[in-house]
């Protein structure tokens, strides 16, 4: 029942808002909830991990 795997553009998560990297936690939430399975982040990956972990702990993004 595999239906595909969605990969973001390189630094695409930072370009969701008009000002790149503005409101990072919002862009992580929006990107993951939109269906991105793999976020391509060449820089500041620890910030992505921290924001994603926080969103999972707050049940904004489900673990599954």
PDBQT receptor file of N, H, CA, C and O in Angstrom, charges set to zero:
ATOM      1  N   UNK A   1       0.809  -1.200   0.000  1.00  0.00    +0.000 N 
ATOM      2  CA  UNK A   1       0.000   0.000   0.000  1.00  0.00    +0.000 C 
ATOM      3  C   UNK A   1       0.855   1.268   0.000  1.00  0.00    +0.000 C 
ATOM      4  O   UNK A   1       0.480   2.270   0.609  1.00  0.00    +0.000 OA
ATOM      5  N   UNK A   2       1.983   1.226  -0.670  1.00  0.00    +0.000 N 
ATOM      6  H   UNK A   2       2.288   0.412  -1.164  1.00  0.00    +0.000 HD
ATOM      7  CA  UNK A   2       2.879   2.386  -0.739  1.00  0.00    +0.000 C 
ATOM      8  C   UNK A   2       2.367   3.359  -1.785  1.00  0.00    +0.000 C 
ATOM      9  O   UNK A   2       2.137   2.975  -2.932  1.00  0.00    +0.000 OA
ATOM     10  N   UNK A   3       2.186   4.622  -1.399  1.00  0.00    +0.000 N 
ATOM     11  H   UNK A   3       2.373   4.935  -0.468  1.00  0.00    +0.000 HD
ATOM     12  CA  UNK A   3       1.638   5.631  -2.308  1.00  0.00    +0.000 C 
ATOM     13  C   UNK A   3       2.633   6.728  -2.665  1.00  0.00    +0.000 C 
ATOM     14  O   UNK A   3       2.281   7.681  -3.360  1.00  0.00    +0.000 OA
ATOM     15  N   UNK A   4       3.857   6.605  -2.202  1.00  0.00    +0.000 N 
ATOM     16  H   UNK A   4       4.143   5.831  -1.637  1.00  0.00    +0.000 HD
ATOM     17  CA  UNK A   4       4.865   7.594  -2.553  1.00  0.00    +0.000 C 
ATOM     18  C   UNK A   4       5.546   8.200  -1.350  1.00  0.00    +0.000 C 
ATOM     19  O   UNK A   4       5.209   7.915  -0.201  1.00  0.00    +0.000 OA
ATOM     20  N   UNK A   5       6.512   9.042  -1.648  1.00  0.00    +0.000 N 
ATOM     21  H   UNK A   5       6.786   9.273  -2.581  1.00  0.00    +0.000 HD
ATOM     22  CA  UNK A   5       7.349   9.660  -0.625  1.00  0.00    +0.000 C 
ATOM     23  C   UNK A   5       7.638  11.077  -1.089  1.00  0.00    +0.000 C 
ATOM     24  O   UNK A   5       8.163  11.260  -2.187  1.00  0.00    +0.000 OA
ATOM     25  N   UNK A   6       7.316  12.074  -0.299  1.00  0.00    +0.000 N 
ATOM     26  H   UNK A   6       6.889  11.926   0.593  1.00  0.00    +0.000 HD
ATOM     27  CA  UNK A   6       7.471  13.479  -0.685  1.00  0.00    +0.000 C 
ATOM     28  C   UNK A   6       8.754  14.037  -0.067  1.00  0.00    +0.000 C 
ATOM     29  O   UNK A   6       8.951  13.981   1.147  1.00  0.00    +0.000 OA
ATOM     30  N   UNK A   7       9.623  14.577  -0.933  1.00  0.00    +0.000 N 
ATOM     31  H   UNK A   7       9.463  14.623  -1.919  1.00  0.00    +0.000 HD
ATOM     32  CA  UNK A   7      10.876  15.179  -0.503  1.00  0.00    +0.000 C 
ATOM     33  C   UNK A   7      10.820  16.665  -0.832  1.00  0.00    +0.000 C 
ATOM     34  O   UNK A   7      10.423  17.043  -1.934  1.00  0.00    +0.000 OA
ATOM     35  N   UNK A   8      11.218  17.513   0.120  1.00  0.00    +0.000 N 
ATOM     36  H   UNK A   8      11.540  17.206   1.016  1.00  0.00    +0.000 HD
ATOM     37  CA  UNK A   8      11.216  18.964  -0.118  1.00  0.00    +0.000 C 
ATOM     38  C   UNK A   8      12.394  19.359  -0.998  1.00  0.00    +0.000 C 
ATOM     39  O   UNK A   8      13.359  18.608  -1.138  1.00  0.00    +0.000 OA
ATOM     40  N   UNK A   9      12.304  20.535  -1.582  1.00  0.00    +0.000 N 
ATOM     41  H   UNK A   9      11.520  21.145  -1.468  1.00  0.00    +0.000 HD
ATOM     42  CA  UNK A   9      13.458  21.121  -2.255  1.00  0.00    +0.000 C 
ATOM     43  C   UNK A   9      14.512  21.426  -1.202  1.00  0.00    +0.000 C 
ATOM     44  O   UNK A   9      14.207  21.512  -0.013  1.00  0.00    +0.000 OA
ATOM     45  N   UNK A  10      15.745  21.587  -1.641  1.00  0.00    +0.000 N 
ATOM     46  H   UNK A  10      15.993  21.517  -2.607  1.00  0.00    +0.000 HD
ATOM     47  CA  UNK A  10      16.812  21.972  -0.733  1.00  0.00    +0.000 C 
ATOM     48  C   UNK A  10      16.487  23.337  -0.141  1.00  0.00    +0.000 C 
ATOM     49  O   UNK A  10      16.311  24.306  -0.879  1.00  0.00    +0.000 OA
ATOM     50  N   UNK A  11      16.409  23.421   1.161  1.00  0.00    +0.000 N 
ATOM     51  H   UNK A  11      16.552  22.634   1.761  1.00  0.00    +0.000 HD
ATOM     52  CA  UNK A  11      16.028  24.616   1.912  1.00  0.00    +0.000 C 
ATOM     53  C   UNK A  11      14.602  25.069   1.596  1.00  0.00    +0.000 C 
ATOM     54  O   UNK A  11      14.253  26.222   1.853  1.00  0.00    +0.000 OA
ATOM     55  N   UNK A  12      13.790  24.198   1.054  1.00  0.00    +0.000 N 
ATOM     56  H   UNK A  12      14.073  23.261   0.845  1.00  0.00    +0.000 HD
ATOM     57  CA  UNK A  12      12.415  24.552   0.700  1.00  0.00    +0.000 C 
ATOM     58  C   UNK A  12      11.568  24.917   1.896  1.00  0.00    +0.000 C 
ATOM     59  O   UNK A  12      10.692  25.775   1.797  1.00  0.00    +0.000 OA
ATOM     60  N   UNK A  13      11.817  24.277   3.026  1.00  0.00    +0.000 N 
ATOM     61  H   UNK A  13      12.529  23.580   3.107  1.00  0.00    +0.000 HD
ATOM     62  CA  UNK A  13      11.029  24.557   4.230  1.00  0.00    +0.000 C 
ATOM     63  C   UNK A  13      11.208  26.006   4.663  1.00  0.00    +0.000 C 
ATOM     64  O   UNK A  13      10.291  26.608   5.222  1.00  0.00    +0.000 OA
ATOM     65  N   UNK A  14      12.397  26.570   4.403  1.00  0.00    +0.000 N 
ATOM     66  H   UNK A  14      13.141  26.080   3.949  1.00  0.00    +0.000 HD
ATOM     67  CA  UNK A  14      12.665  27.960   4.781  1.00  0.00    +0.000 C 
ATOM     68  C   UNK A  14      12.024  28.959   3.826  1.00  0.00    +0.000 C 
ATOM     69  O   UNK A  14      11.948  30.149   4.131  1.00  0.00    +0.000 OA
ATOM     70  N   UNK A  15      11.566  28.485   2.681  1.00  0.00    +0.000 N 
ATOM     71  H   UNK A  15      11.627  27.518   2.434  1.00  0.00    +0.000 HD
ATOM     72  CA  UNK A  15      11.002  29.384   1.672  1.00  0.00    +0.000 C 
ATOM     73  C   UNK A  15       9.475  29.369   1.649  1.00  0.00    +0.000 C 
ATOM     74  O   UNK A  15       8.863  29.925   0.737  1.00  0.00    +0.000 OA
ATOM     75  N   UNK A  16       8.864  28.742   2.638  1.00  0.00    +0.000 N 
ATOM     76  H   UNK A  16       9.362  28.291   3.379  1.00  0.00    +0.000 HD
ATOM     77  CA  UNK A  16       7.399  28.724   2.722  1.00  0.00    +0.000 C 
ATOM     78  C   UNK A  16       6.871  30.124   2.982  1.00  0.00    +0.000 C 
ATOM     79  O   UNK A  16       5.843  30.517   2.431  1.00  0.00    +0.000 OA
ATOM     80  N   UNK A  17       7.565  30.869   3.813  1.00  0.00    +0.000 N 
ATOM     81  H   UNK A  17       8.400  30.549   4.261  1.00  0.00    +0.000 HD
ATOM     82  CA  UNK A  17       7.168  32.258   4.071  1.00  0.00    +0.000 C 
ATOM     83  C   UNK A  17       7.899  33.173   3.095  1.00  0.00    +0.000 C 
ATOM     84  O   UNK A  17       8.930  32.794   2.539  1.00  0.00    +0.000 OA
ATOM     85  N   UNK A  18       7.372  34.364   2.888  1.00  0.00    +0.000 N 
ATOM     86  H   UNK A  18       6.535  34.672   3.340  1.00  0.00    +0.000 HD
ATOM     87  CA  UNK A  18       7.974  35.276   1.922  1.00  0.00    +0.000 C 
ATOM     88  C   UNK A  18       9.361  35.750   2.350  1.00  0.00    +0.000 C 
ATOM     89  O   UNK A  18      10.201  36.042   1.498  1.00  0.00    +0.000 OA
ATOM     90  N   UNK A  19       9.610  35.829   3.646  1.00  0.00    +0.000 N 
ATOM     91  H   UNK A  19       8.928  35.592   4.337  1.00  0.00    +0.000 HD
ATOM     92  CA  UNK A  19      10.932  36.154   4.153  1.00  0.00    +0.000 C 
ATOM     93  C   UNK A  19      11.601  34.835   4.533  1.00  0.00    +0.000 C 
ATOM     94  O   UNK A  19      11.238  34.235   5.544  1.00  0.00    +0.000 OA
ATOM     95  N   UNK A  20      12.579  34.368   3.735  1.00  0.00    +0.000 N 
ATOM     96  H   UNK A  20      12.874  34.856   2.914  1.00  0.00    +0.000 HD
ATOM     97  CA  UNK A  20      13.188  33.062   4.012  1.00  0.00    +0.000 C 
ATOM     98  C   UNK A  20      13.620  32.910   5.459  1.00  0.00    +0.000 C 
ATOM     99  O   UNK A  20      14.262  33.792   6.030  1.00  0.00    +0.000 OA
ATOM    100  N   UNK A  21      13.267  31.809   6.024  1.00  0.00    +0.000 N 
ATOM    101  H   UNK A  21      12.745  31.093   5.561  1.00  0.00    +0.000 HD
ATOM    102  CA  UNK A  21      13.600  31.399   7.387  1.00  0.00    +0.000 C 
ATOM    103  C   UNK A  21      12.843  32.185   8.466  1.00  0.00    +0.000 C 
ATOM    104  O   UNK A  21      13.147  32.054   9.651  1.00  0.00    +0.000 OA
ATOM    105  N   UNK A  22      11.883  32.981   8.071  1.00  0.00    +0.000 N 
ATOM    106  H   UNK A  22      11.636  33.087   7.108  1.00  0.00    +0.000 HD
ATOM    107  CA  UNK A  22      11.060  33.678   9.060  1.00  0.00    +0.000 C 
ATOM    108  C   UNK A  22      10.048  32.705   9.652  1.00  0.00    +0.000 C 
ATOM    109  O   UNK A  22       9.531  31.841   8.944  1.00  0.00    +0.000 OA
ATOM    110  N   UNK A  23       9.767  32.836  10.919  1.00  0.00    +0.000 N 
ATOM    111  H   UNK A  23      10.187  33.538  11.495  1.00  0.00    +0.000 HD
ATOM    112  CA  UNK A  23       8.776  31.991  11.595  1.00  0.00    +0.000 C 
ATOM    113  C   UNK A  23       9.066  30.506  11.342  1.00  0.00    +0.000 C 
ATOM    114  O   UNK A  23       8.204  29.769  10.866  1.00  0.00    +0.000 OA
ATOM    115  N   UNK A  24      10.270  30.088  11.662  1.00  0.00    +0.000 N 
ATOM    116  H   UNK A  24      10.971  30.687  12.050  1.00  0.00    +0.000 HD
ATOM    117  CA  UNK A  24      10.729  28.735  11.331  1.00  0.00    +0.000 C 
ATOM    118  C   UNK A  24       9.818  27.641  11.868  1.00  0.00    +0.000 C 
ATOM    119  O   UNK A  24       9.523  26.681  11.157  1.00  0.00    +0.000 OA
ATOM    120  N   UNK A  25       9.368  27.770  13.109  1.00  0.00    +0.000 N 
ATOM    121  H   UNK A  25       9.608  28.550  13.687  1.00  0.00    +0.000 HD
ATOM    122  CA  UNK A  25       8.513  26.719  13.667  1.00  0.00    +0.000 C 
ATOM    123  C   UNK A  25       7.204  26.602  12.881  1.00  0.00    +0.000 C 
ATOM    124  O   UNK A  25       6.676  25.501  12.721  1.00  0.00    +0.000 OA
ATOM    125  N   UNK A  26       6.683  27.719  12.395  1.00  0.00    +0.000 N 
ATOM    126  H   UNK A  26       7.112  28.613  12.525  1.00  0.00    +0.000 HD
ATOM    127  CA  UNK A  26       5.479  27.694  11.557  1.00  0.00    +0.000 C 
ATOM    128  C   UNK A  26       5.755  26.978  10.233  1.00  0.00    +0.000 C 
ATOM    129  O   UNK A  26       4.932  26.185   9.777  1.00  0.00    +0.000 OA
ATOM    130  N   UNK A  27       6.900  27.249   9.617  1.00  0.00    +0.000 N 
ATOM    131  H   UNK A  27       7.569  27.893   9.988  1.00  0.00    +0.000 HD
ATOM    132  CA  UNK A  27       7.184  26.620   8.323  1.00  0.00    +0.000 C 
ATOM    133  C   UNK A  27       7.403  25.118   8.472  1.00  0.00    +0.000 C 
ATOM    134  O   UNK A  27       7.041  24.345   7.585  1.00  0.00    +0.000 OA
ATOM    135  N   UNK A  28       7.988  24.707   9.579  1.00  0.00    +0.000 N 
ATOM    136  H   UNK A  28       8.282  25.335  10.299  1.00  0.00    +0.000 HD
ATOM    137  CA  UNK A  28       8.141  23.269   9.835  1.00  0.00    +0.000 C 
ATOM    138  C   UNK A  28       6.767  22.633   9.984  1.00  0.00    +0.000 C 
ATOM    139  O   UNK A  28       6.491  21.598   9.377  1.00  0.00    +0.000 OA
ATOM    140  N   UNK A  29       5.913  23.239  10.779  1.00  0.00    +0.000 N 
ATOM    141  H   UNK A  29       6.137  24.080  11.272  1.00  0.00    +0.000 HD
ATOM    142  CA  UNK A  29       4.557  22.721  10.973  1.00  0.00    +0.000 C 
ATOM    143  C   UNK A  29       3.801  22.664   9.646  1.00  0.00    +0.000 C 
ATOM    144  O   UNK A  29       3.209  21.637   9.316  1.00  0.00    +0.000 OA
ATOM    145  N   UNK A  30       3.817  23.750   8.889  1.00  0.00    +0.000 N 
ATOM    146  H   UNK A  30       4.299  24.584   9.157  1.00  0.00    +0.000 HD
ATOM    147  CA  UNK A  30       3.081  23.805   7.625  1.00  0.00    +0.000 C 
ATOM    148  C   UNK A  30       3.609  22.768   6.631  1.00  0.00    +0.000 C 
ATOM    149  O   UNK A  30       2.827  22.099   5.955  1.00  0.00    +0.000 OA
ATOM    150  N   UNK A  31       4.911  22.640   6.546  1.00  0.00    +0.000 N 
ATOM    151  H   UNK A  31       5.545  23.183   7.095  1.00  0.00    +0.000 HD
ATOM    152  CA  UNK A  31       5.502  21.694   5.602  1.00  0.00    +0.000 C 
ATOM    153  C   UNK A  31       5.184  20.249   5.937  1.00  0.00    +0.000 C 
ATOM    154  O   UNK A  31       4.802  19.477   5.057  1.00  0.00    +0.000 OA
ATOM    155  N   UNK A  32       5.337  19.878   7.189  1.00  0.00    +0.000 N 
ATOM    156  H   UNK A  32       5.647  20.505   7.903  1.00  0.00    +0.000 HD
ATOM    157  CA  UNK A  32       5.068  18.497   7.601  1.00  0.00    +0.000 C 
ATOM    158  C   UNK A  32       3.583  18.171   7.474  1.00  0.00    +0.000 C 
ATOM    159  O   UNK A  32       3.220  17.106   6.975  1.00  0.00    +0.000 OA
ATOM    160  N   UNK A  33       2.727  19.080   7.923  1.00  0.00    +0.000 N 
ATOM    161  H   UNK A  33       3.022  19.945   8.329  1.00  0.00    +0.000 HD
ATOM    162  CA  UNK A  33       1.289  18.828   7.831  1.00  0.00    +0.000 C 
ATOM    163  C   UNK A  33       0.798  18.833   6.379  1.00  0.00    +0.000 C 
ATOM    164  O   UNK A  33      -0.253  18.264   6.082  1.00  0.00    +0.000 OA
ATOM    165  N   UNK A  34       1.547  19.468   5.479  1.00  0.00    +0.000 N 
ATOM    166  H   UNK A  34       2.401  19.930   5.721  1.00  0.00    +0.000 HD
ATOM    167  CA  UNK A  34       1.195  19.448   4.055  1.00  0.00    +0.000 C 
ATOM    168  C   UNK A  34       1.591  18.132   3.399  1.00  0.00    +0.000 C 
ATOM    169  O   UNK A  34       1.153  17.832   2.288  1.00  0.00    +0.000 OA
ATOM    170  N   UNK A  35       2.422  17.345   4.085  1.00  0.00    +0.000 N 
ATOM    171  H   UNK A  35       2.778  17.589   4.988  1.00  0.00    +0.000 HD
ATOM    172  CA  UNK A  35       2.744  16.023   3.561  1.00  0.00    +0.000 C 
ATOM    173  C   UNK A  35       4.199  15.770   3.232  1.00  0.00    +0.000 C 
ATOM    174  O   UNK A  35       4.515  14.733   2.648  1.00  0.00    +0.000 OA
ATOM    175  N   UNK A  36       5.094  16.673   3.583  1.00  0.00    +0.000 N 
ATOM    176  H   UNK A  36       4.837  17.515   4.058  1.00  0.00    +0.000 HD
ATOM    177  CA  UNK A  36       6.522  16.421   3.326  1.00  0.00    +0.000 C 
ATOM    178  C   UNK A  36       6.990  15.289   4.231  1.00  0.00    +0.000 C 
ATOM    179  O   UNK A  36       6.798  15.332   5.446  1.00  0.00    +0.000 OA
ATOM    180  N   UNK A  37       7.608  14.271   3.621  1.00  0.00    +0.000 N 
ATOM    181  H   UNK A  37       7.763  14.237   2.634  1.00  0.00    +0.000 HD
ATOM    182  CA  UNK A  37       8.137  13.133   4.371  1.00  0.00    +0.000 C 
ATOM    183  C   UNK A  37       9.613  13.314   4.715  1.00  0.00    +0.000 C 
ATOM    184  O   UNK A  37      10.074  12.846   5.755  1.00  0.00    +0.000 OA
ATOM    185  N   UNK A  38      10.351  13.995   3.838  1.00  0.00    +0.000 N 
ATOM    186  H   UNK A  38       9.975  14.376   2.993  1.00  0.00    +0.000 HD
ATOM    187  CA  UNK A  38      11.775  14.214   4.052  1.00  0.00    +0.000 C 
ATOM    188  C   UNK A  38      12.096  15.680   3.774  1.00  0.00    +0.000 C 
ATOM    189  O   UNK A  38      11.893  16.174   2.665  1.00  0.00    +0.000 OA
ATOM    190  N   UNK A  39      12.594  16.359   4.789  1.00  0.00    +0.000 N 
ATOM    191  H   UNK A  39      12.759  15.958   5.690  1.00  0.00    +0.000 HD
ATOM    192  CA  UNK A  39      12.931  17.780   4.671  1.00  0.00    +0.000 C 
ATOM    193  C   UNK A  39      14.421  17.894   4.371  1.00  0.00    +0.000 C 
ATOM    194  O   UNK A  39      15.255  17.408   5.135  1.00  0.00    +0.000 OA
ATOM    195  N   UNK A  40      14.746  18.538   3.260  1.00  0.00    +0.000 N 
ATOM    196  H   UNK A  40      14.068  18.933   2.640  1.00  0.00    +0.000 HD
ATOM    197  CA  UNK A  40      16.145  18.715   2.867  1.00  0.00    +0.000 C 
ATOM    198  C   UNK A  40      16.672  20.014   3.484  1.00  0.00    +0.000 C 
ATOM    199  O   UNK A  40      16.326  21.109   3.039  1.00  0.00    +0.000 OA
ATOM    200  N   UNK A  41      17.507  19.878   4.510  1.00  0.00    +0.000 N 
ATOM    201  H   UNK A  41      17.787  18.989   4.872  1.00  0.00    +0.000 HD
ATOM    202  CA  UNK A  41      18.044  21.029   5.234  1.00  0.00    +0.000 C 
ATOM    203  C   UNK A  41      19.563  20.878   5.308  1.00  0.00    +0.000 C 
ATOM    204  O   UNK A  41      20.068  20.124   6.140  1.00  0.00    +0.000 OA
ATOM    205  N   UNK A  42      20.300  21.592   4.439  1.00  0.00    +0.000 N 
ATOM    206  H   UNK A  42      19.889  22.204   3.763  1.00  0.00    +0.000 HD
ATOM    207  CA  UNK A  42      21.760  21.459   4.470  1.00  0.00    +0.000 C 
ATOM    208  C   UNK A  42      22.417  22.229   5.615  1.00  0.00    +0.000 C 
ATOM    209  O   UNK A  42      23.532  21.905   6.024  1.00  0.00    +0.000 OA
ATOM    210  N   UNK A  43      21.728  23.245   6.129  1.00  0.00    +0.000 N 
ATOM    211  H   UNK A  43      20.822  23.508   5.797  1.00  0.00    +0.000 HD
ATOM    212  CA  UNK A  43      22.268  24.073   7.217  1.00  0.00    +0.000 C 
ATOM    213  C   UNK A  43      21.228  24.110   8.342  1.00  0.00    +0.000 C 
ATOM    214  O   UNK A  43      20.038  23.909   8.096  1.00  0.00    +0.000 OA
ATOM    215  N   UNK A  44      21.663  24.360   9.539  1.00  0.00    +0.000 N 
ATOM    216  H   UNK A  44      22.629  24.523   9.739  1.00  0.00    +0.000 HD
ATOM    217  CA  UNK A  44      20.762  24.528  10.689  1.00  0.00    +0.000 C 
ATOM    218  C   UNK A  44      19.824  23.341  10.910  1.00  0.00    +0.000 C 
ATOM    219  O   UNK A  44      18.673  23.520  11.307  1.00  0.00    +0.000 OA
ATOM    220  N   UNK A  45      20.316  22.136  10.654  1.00  0.00    +0.000 N 
ATOM    221  H   UNK A  45      21.251  21.990  10.331  1.00  0.00    +0.000 HD
ATOM    222  CA  UNK A  45      19.463  20.963  10.840  1.00  0.00    +0.000 C 
ATOM    223  C   UNK A  45      19.076  20.752  12.301  1.00  0.00    +0.000 C 
ATOM    224  O   UNK A  45      18.022  20.182  12.580  1.00  0.00    +0.000 OA
ATOM    225  N   UNK A  46      19.909  21.202  13.232  1.00  0.00    +0.000 N 
ATOM    226  H   UNK A  46      20.765  21.665  13.004  1.00  0.00    +0.000 HD
ATOM    227  CA  UNK A  46      19.548  21.042  14.649  1.00  0.00    +0.000 C 
ATOM    228  C   UNK A  46      18.320  21.886  14.988  1.00  0.00    +0.000 C 
ATOM    229  O   UNK A  46      17.514  21.492  15.831  1.00  0.00    +0.000 OA
ATOM    230  N   UNK A  47      18.170  23.040  14.340  1.00  0.00    +0.000 N 
ATOM    231  H   UNK A  47      18.824  23.360  13.656  1.00  0.00    +0.000 HD
ATOM    232  CA  UNK A  47      16.979  23.861  14.566  1.00  0.00    +0.000 C 
ATOM    233  C   UNK A  47      15.728  23.138  14.069  1.00  0.00    +0.000 C 
ATOM    234  O   UNK A  47      14.683  23.187  14.717  1.00  0.00    +0.000 OA
ATOM    235  N   UNK A  48      15.832  22.472  12.931  1.00  0.00    +0.000 N 
ATOM    236  H   UNK A  48      16.681  22.432  12.405  1.00  0.00    +0.000 HD
ATOM    237  CA  UNK A  48      14.707  21.681  12.415  1.00  0.00    +0.000 C 
ATOM    238  C   UNK A  48      14.352  20.571  13.402  1.00  0.00    +0.000 C 
ATOM    239  O   UNK A  48      13.179  20.373  13.717  1.00  0.00    +0.000 OA
ATOM    240  N   UNK A  49      15.357  19.850  13.888  1.00  0.00    +0.000 N 
ATOM    241  H   UNK A  49      16.310  20.011  13.631  1.00  0.00    +0.000 HD
ATOM    242  CA  UNK A  49      15.113  18.768  14.835  1.00  0.00    +0.000 C 
ATOM    243  C   UNK A  49      14.445  19.288  16.108  1.00  0.00    +0.000 C 
ATOM    244  O   UNK A  49      13.498  18.682  16.609  1.00  0.00    +0.000 OA
ATOM    245  N   UNK A  50      14.938  20.403  16.622  1.00  0.00    +0.000 N 
ATOM    246  H   UNK A  50      15.707  20.895  16.214  1.00  0.00    +0.000 HD
ATOM    247  CA  UNK A  50      14.377  20.975  17.849  1.00  0.00    +0.000 C 
ATOM    248  C   UNK A  50      12.920  21.408  17.647  1.00  0.00    +0.000 C 
ATOM    249  O   UNK A  50      12.058  21.114  18.475  1.00  0.00    +0.000 OA
ATOM    250  N   UNK A  51      12.653  22.109  16.540  1.00  0.00    +0.000 N 
ATOM    251  H   UNK A  51      13.353  22.348  15.866  1.00  0.00    +0.000 HD
ATOM    252  CA  UNK A  51      11.289  22.572  16.272  1.00  0.00    +0.000 C 
ATOM    253  C   UNK A  51      10.344  21.407  16.018  1.00  0.00    +0.000 C 
ATOM    254  O   UNK A  51       9.212  21.411  16.501  1.00  0.00    +0.000 OA
ATOM    255  N   UNK A  52      10.793  20.424  15.274  1.00  0.00    +0.000 N 
ATOM    256  H   UNK A  52      11.713  20.421  14.881  1.00  0.00    +0.000 HD
ATOM    257  CA  UNK A  52       9.953  19.260  14.986  1.00  0.00    +0.000 C 
ATOM    258  C   UNK A  52       9.672  18.471  16.264  1.00  0.00    +0.000 C 
ATOM    259  O   UNK A  52       8.545  18.024  16.479  1.00  0.00    +0.000 OA
ATOM    260  N   UNK A  53      10.673  18.299  17.103  1.00  0.00    +0.000 N 
ATOM    261  H   UNK A  53      11.588  18.662  16.928  1.00  0.00    +0.000 HD
ATOM    262  CA  UNK A  53      10.489  17.603  18.378  1.00  0.00    +0.000 C 
ATOM    263  C   UNK A  53       9.484  18.338  19.257  1.00  0.00    +0.000 C 
ATOM    264  O   UNK A  53       8.615  17.716  19.867  1.00  0.00    +0.000 OA
ATOM    265  N   UNK A  54       9.602  19.657  19.320  1.00  0.00    +0.000 N 
ATOM    266  H   UNK A  54      10.308  20.163  18.824  1.00  0.00    +0.000 HD
ATOM    267  CA  UNK A  54       8.666  20.451  20.112  1.00  0.00    +0.000 C 
ATOM    268  C   UNK A  54       7.239  20.309  19.593  1.00  0.00    +0.000 C 
ATOM    269  O   UNK A  54       6.304  20.174  20.383  1.00  0.00    +0.000 OA
ATOM    270  N   UNK A  55       7.066  20.338  18.284  1.00  0.00    +0.000 N 
ATOM    271  H   UNK A  55       7.825  20.448  17.643  1.00  0.00    +0.000 HD
ATOM    272  CA  UNK A  55       5.723  20.205  17.702  1.00  0.00    +0.000 C 
ATOM    273  C   UNK A  55       5.129  18.824  17.961  1.00  0.00    +0.000 C 
ATOM    274  O   UNK A  55       3.918  18.697  18.145  1.00  0.00    +0.000 OA
ATOM    275  N   UNK A  56       5.963  17.795  17.978  1.00  0.00    +0.000 N 
ATOM    276  H   UNK A  56       6.946  17.899  17.829  1.00  0.00    +0.000 HD
ATOM    277  CA  UNK A  56       5.473  16.442  18.290  1.00  0.00    +0.000 C 
ATOM    278  C   UNK A  56       5.098  16.353  19.768  1.00  0.00    +0.000 C 
ATOM    279  O   UNK A  56       4.064  15.778  20.110  1.00  0.00    +0.000 OA
ATOM    280  N   UNK A  57       5.926  16.915  20.644  1.00  0.00    +0.000 N 
ATOM    281  H   UNK A  57       6.765  17.382  20.367  1.00  0.00    +0.000 HD
ATOM    282  CA  UNK A  57       5.632  16.885  22.087  1.00  0.00    +0.000 C 
ATOM    283  C   UNK A  57       4.343  17.631  22.415  1.00  0.00    +0.000 C 
ATOM    284  O   UNK A  57       3.630  17.259  23.347  1.00  0.00    +0.000 OA
ATOM    285  N   UNK A  58       4.037  18.689  21.646  1.00  0.00    +0.000 N 
ATOM    286  H   UNK A  58       4.616  18.991  20.889  1.00  0.00    +0.000 HD
ATOM    287  CA  UNK A  58       2.804  19.455  21.858  1.00  0.00    +0.000 C 
ATOM    288  C   UNK A  58       1.618  18.848  21.117  1.00  0.00    +0.000 C 
ATOM    289  O   UNK A  58       0.529  19.423  21.137  1.00  0.00    +0.000 OA
ATOM    290  N   UNK A  59       1.798  17.705  20.465  1.00  0.00    +0.000 N 
ATOM    291  H   UNK A  59       2.682  17.237  20.448  1.00  0.00    +0.000 HD
ATOM    292  CA  UNK A  59       0.762  17.007  19.695  1.00  0.00    +0.000 C 
ATOM    293  C   UNK A  59       0.216  17.848  18.536  1.00  0.00    +0.000 C 
ATOM    294  O   UNK A  59      -0.920  17.649  18.108  1.00  0.00    +0.000 OA
ATOM    295  N   UNK A  60       1.020  18.782  18.032  1.00  0.00    +0.000 N 
ATOM    296  H   UNK A  60       1.944  18.944  18.381  1.00  0.00    +0.000 HD
ATOM    297  CA  UNK A  60       0.632  19.541  16.842  1.00  0.00    +0.000 C 
ATOM    298  C   UNK A  60       0.870  18.652  15.618  1.00  0.00    +0.000 C 
ATOM    299  O   UNK A  60       0.077  18.638  14.677  1.00  0.00    +0.000 OA
ATOM    300  N   UNK A  61       1.970  17.919  15.656  1.00  0.00    +0.000 N 
ATOM    301  H   UNK A  61       2.614  17.931  16.420  1.00  0.00    +0.000 HD
ATOM    302  CA  UNK A  61       2.291  16.938  14.614  1.00  0.00    +0.000 C 
ATOM    303  C   UNK A  61       2.299  15.573  15.282  1.00  0.00    +0.000 C 
ATOM    304  O   UNK A  61       2.967  15.376  16.297  1.00  0.00    +0.000 OA
ATOM    305  N   UNK A  62       1.565  14.643  14.721  1.00  0.00    +0.000 N 
ATOM    306  H   UNK A  62       1.022  14.803  13.897  1.00  0.00    +0.000 HD
ATOM    307  CA  UNK A  62       1.488  13.299  15.305  1.00  0.00    +0.000 C 
ATOM    308  C   UNK A  62       2.730  12.491  14.949  1.00  0.00    +0.000 C 
ATOM    309  O   UNK A  62       3.288  12.647  13.863  1.00  0.00    +0.000 OA
ATOM    310  N   UNK A  63       3.153  11.639  15.852  1.00  0.00    +0.000 N 
ATOM    311  H   UNK A  63       2.700  11.512  16.735  1.00  0.00    +0.000 HD
ATOM    312  CA  UNK A  63       4.336  10.827  15.640  1.00  0.00    +0.000 C 
ATOM    313  C   UNK A  63       4.202   9.931  14.404  1.00  0.00    +0.000 C 
ATOM    314  O   UNK A  63       5.174   9.729  13.677  1.00  0.00    +0.000 OA
ATOM    315  N   UNK A  64       3.023   9.406  14.171  1.00  0.00    +0.000 N 
ATOM    316  H   UNK A  64       2.233   9.571  14.761  1.00  0.00    +0.000 HD
ATOM    317  CA  UNK A  64       2.846   8.519  13.021  1.00  0.00    +0.000 C 
ATOM    318  C   UNK A  64       2.788   9.312  11.731  1.00  0.00    +0.000 C 
ATOM    319  O   UNK A  64       2.642   8.731  10.656  1.00  0.00    +0.000 OA
TER     320      UNK A  64
